[in-house]
Amino acid sequence: MKRSLLLLLIFSLSFSVACKKDQKENKETPTENTNDVEAIQNSKSEKIVSDKDAKVVVSLDAKSNSNVSGNVVINQQGEIVTLVAVMSGLDEGVHAIHLHETADCSSADGKSTGGHWNPTGQPHGKFGDEAGYHKGDIGNFEANEKGYGTLTFITREWCIGCDDPAKDILGKAIIVHQGSDDFKTQPTGDAGGRISCGGIIQ
């Protein structure tokens, strides 16, 4: 009887040690379960997003006998593109700013840039309006009494150097206008002369 109890006790201890060893090995070598697959997919997504990050700095030069100059920084982080413009030499009041078809600022009046960038063939309007708008219809900003103006514009509808011609802003031009955009006059918003120009080129 004592011998049977001793054998039973030895067997129980051996089984317990073996189970703990198996648990330790399983803990140290995880299998690829659903959570692991999701983690891998997420890490790949993060890598894809980081590949889309880009930056362009644009210098704005005076046109049409104006003194308007400035700098524009365009950043892409993932799907979000942010444009920040700082300008000087402006008349006090409201001015329009648009993206135009081509990054050619060679003419004195800025008209070498062509019309508004409008890859989807929409009517001119306020950006995001259901009635339609050009992809280059950024809008208006205000210059103060010292002639300084700033603008921040954020969108998911642009990209920097992607394969989508309806979104890629590389090769386009930034134009600052003398007047304000009324968002209805076709095809320009009656924004007046082109007083500053910069090509979006990497």
C-alpha positions as CSV (number, residue, x, y, z in Angstrom):
1,M,0.0,0.0,0.0
2,K,2.8,2.4,0.9
3,R,4.6,1.5,-2.2
4,S,1.5,2.3,-4.3
5,L,1.1,5.6,-2.7
6,L,4.8,6.4,-3.3
7,L,4.5,5.5,-7.0
8,L,1.4,7.6,-7.3
9,L,3.1,10.6,-5.7
10,I,6.2,10.3,-8.0
11,F,3.9,10.1,-11.1
12,S,1.9,13.2,-10.0
13,L,5.1,15.2,-9.5
14,S,6.5,14.1,-12.8
15,F,3.2,15.1,-14.6
16,S,3.1,18.5,-12.9
17,V,6.8,19.3,-13.9
18,A,6.1,18.2,-17.5
19,C,3.0,20.4,-17.7
20,K,4.9,23.4,-16.4
21,K,7.7,22.8,-18.8
22,D,5.2,22.7,-21.7
23,Q,3.5,25.9,-20.6
24,K,6.9,27.7,-20.3
25,E,7.9,26.5,-23.9
26,N,4.5,27.6,-25.3
27,K,4.9,31.0,-23.6
28,E,8.4,31.5,-25.0
29,T,7.4,30.4,-28.6
30,P,4.0,32.0,-29.4
31,T,2.1,30.8,-32.4
32,E,0.8,33.0,-35.2
33,N,-2.8,33.4,-34.0
34,T,-5.4,36.0,-35.1
35,N,-4.0,38.7,-32.9
36,D,-0.5,38.1,-34.3
37,V,-1.8,38.4,-37.9
38,E,-3.6,41.7,-37.0
39,A,-0.4,43.0,-35.5
40,I,1.6,42.1,-38.6
41,Q,-1.0,43.8,-40.8
42,N,-1.0,46.9,-38.7
43,S,2.8,47.1,-38.8
44,K,2.7,46.8,-42.6
45,S,0.0,49.6,-42.7
46,E,2.2,51.9,-40.6
47,K,5.1,51.3,-43.1
48,I,2.9,52.1,-46.0
49,V,1.7,55.3,-44.4
50,S,5.3,56.4,-43.6
51,D,6.2,55.7,-47.3
52,K,3.6,58.4,-48.3
53,D,5.2,61.1,-46.2
54,A,6.6,63.9,-48.3
55,K,7.4,67.7,-48.2
56,V,7.7,70.4,-50.8
57,V,8.8,74.0,-50.2
58,V,7.6,76.6,-52.8
59,S,8.9,80.1,-53.2
60,L,6.4,82.7,-54.4
61,D,7.6,85.4,-56.7
62,A,6.0,88.7,-57.6
63,K,4.0,89.0,-60.8
64,S,2.0,91.7,-62.6
65,N,4.2,94.5,-61.3
66,S,3.3,93.6,-57.7
67,N,5.6,93.3,-54.7
68,V,4.0,90.1,-53.4
69,S,6.3,87.3,-52.4
70,G,6.3,84.5,-49.9
71,N,6.9,80.9,-49.0
72,V,4.6,77.9,-49.0
73,V,5.3,74.6,-47.2
74,I,3.3,71.6,-48.3
75,N,3.5,68.4,-46.1
76,Q,2.0,65.0,-46.7
77,Q,1.6,62.7,-43.7
78,G,-0.2,59.5,-44.7
79,E,-3.4,60.6,-46.5
80,I,-3.4,64.1,-45.1
81,V,-1.8,67.0,-47.1
82,T,-1.3,70.4,-45.3
83,L,-0.4,73.6,-47.1
84,V,0.9,76.6,-45.0
85,A,1.5,79.8,-46.9
86,V,3.1,83.0,-45.6
87,M,3.0,86.1,-47.9
88,S,4.0,89.7,-47.8
89,G,3.7,92.8,-50.0
90,L,-0.1,92.4,-50.4
91,D,-2.7,95.1,-50.4
92,E,-4.8,95.0,-47.2
93,G,-7.9,92.9,-47.7
94,V,-9.1,89.6,-49.0
95,H,-7.2,87.7,-51.7
96,A,-7.7,84.4,-53.5
97,I,-5.2,81.6,-53.8
98,H,-5.5,78.7,-56.3
99,L,-3.5,75.8,-57.8
100,H,-3.1,76.2,-61.5
101,E,-2.4,73.6,-64.2
102,T,1.3,73.9,-64.7
103,A,4.4,74.9,-62.7
104,D,5.5,77.5,-65.3
105,C,5.8,81.0,-63.8
106,S,7.9,82.3,-66.6
107,S,5.4,85.0,-67.9
108,A,5.3,88.4,-66.2
109,D,1.6,88.1,-65.6
110,G,1.6,84.5,-64.4
111,K,-0.7,83.3,-67.1
112,S,1.9,80.8,-68.3
113,T,0.5,78.5,-65.5
114,G,-2.7,78.0,-67.4
115,G,-6.1,77.8,-65.8
116,H,-7.2,76.4,-62.5
117,W,-6.1,72.8,-61.9
118,N,-9.3,70.9,-62.5
119,P,-8.6,67.2,-63.3
120,T,-12.1,66.1,-62.6
121,G,-13.8,68.6,-64.9
122,Q,-16.0,70.3,-62.3
123,P,-17.3,73.8,-62.2
124,H,-15.5,76.4,-60.2
125,G,-16.7,76.7,-56.6
126,K,-15.9,76.5,-52.9
127,F,-13.6,73.6,-52.0
128,G,-15.8,70.6,-50.8
129,D,-19.0,72.1,-52.1
130,E,-21.6,69.5,-53.4
131,A,-22.3,71.7,-56.4
132,G,-18.7,71.1,-57.6
133,Y,-15.3,72.6,-57.3
134,H,-11.8,72.5,-58.9
135,K,-9.2,70.5,-57.0
136,G,-7.2,73.8,-57.2
137,D,-9.9,75.9,-55.6
138,I,-8.1,76.6,-52.3
139,G,-10.1,79.8,-51.5
140,N,-9.4,83.1,-49.8
141,F,-7.2,84.6,-47.1
142,E,-6.9,88.0,-45.6
143,A,-3.9,90.4,-45.6
144,N,-3.4,92.8,-42.7
145,E,-2.6,96.5,-42.9
146,K,1.1,95.7,-43.1
147,G,0.6,93.5,-46.2
148,Y,1.1,90.2,-44.5
149,G,-1.1,87.2,-45.1
150,T,-1.1,83.6,-43.9
151,L,-3.2,80.6,-44.9
152,T,-3.4,77.0,-43.7
153,F,-5.2,74.5,-45.9
154,I,-5.7,70.8,-45.1
155,T,-7.1,68.1,-47.4
156,R,-7.2,64.4,-48.2
157,E,-7.9,65.2,-51.9
158,W,-4.2,65.9,-52.8
159,C,-1.0,63.9,-52.8
160,I,2.6,64.7,-53.4
161,G,4.0,62.5,-56.2
162,C,1.5,59.7,-56.1
163,D,0.2,57.7,-59.1
164,D,-3.2,59.4,-59.2
165,P,-3.4,62.3,-61.7
166,A,-6.6,63.5,-60.0
167,K,-4.7,64.1,-56.7
168,D,-1.0,64.7,-57.5
169,I,-0.1,68.3,-57.1
170,L,3.5,68.0,-58.3
171,G,4.0,70.0,-61.5
172,K,1.2,72.5,-60.6
173,A,1.5,76.2,-59.7
174,I,0.4,78.2,-56.7
175,I,-1.1,81.5,-57.8
176,V,-2.1,84.4,-55.5
177,H,-4.7,86.8,-56.9
178,Q,-5.2,90.5,-56.5
179,G,-8.9,90.1,-55.6
180,S,-11.1,87.7,-53.7
181,D,-12.8,84.5,-55.0
182,D,-16.6,84.8,-55.2
183,F,-16.9,81.0,-55.6
184,K,-19.4,81.3,-58.4
185,T,-18.1,83.2,-61.4
186,Q,-16.9,80.7,-64.0
187,P,-14.2,79.6,-64.4
188,T,-12.0,81.7,-62.0
189,G,-14.2,83.2,-59.3
190,D,-13.5,86.7,-60.6
191,A,-10.4,86.8,-58.5
192,G,-8.5,89.4,-60.6
193,G,-4.9,89.5,-61.7
194,R,-2.2,87.0,-60.8
195,I,0.2,88.8,-58.4
196,S,2.4,86.0,-57.2
197,C,3.4,82.6,-58.5
198,G,5.4,79.5,-57.4
199,G,5.8,76.1,-59.0
200,I,5.3,72.9,-57.0
201,I,8.4,71.0,-57.9
202,Q,10.5,68.5,-55.9
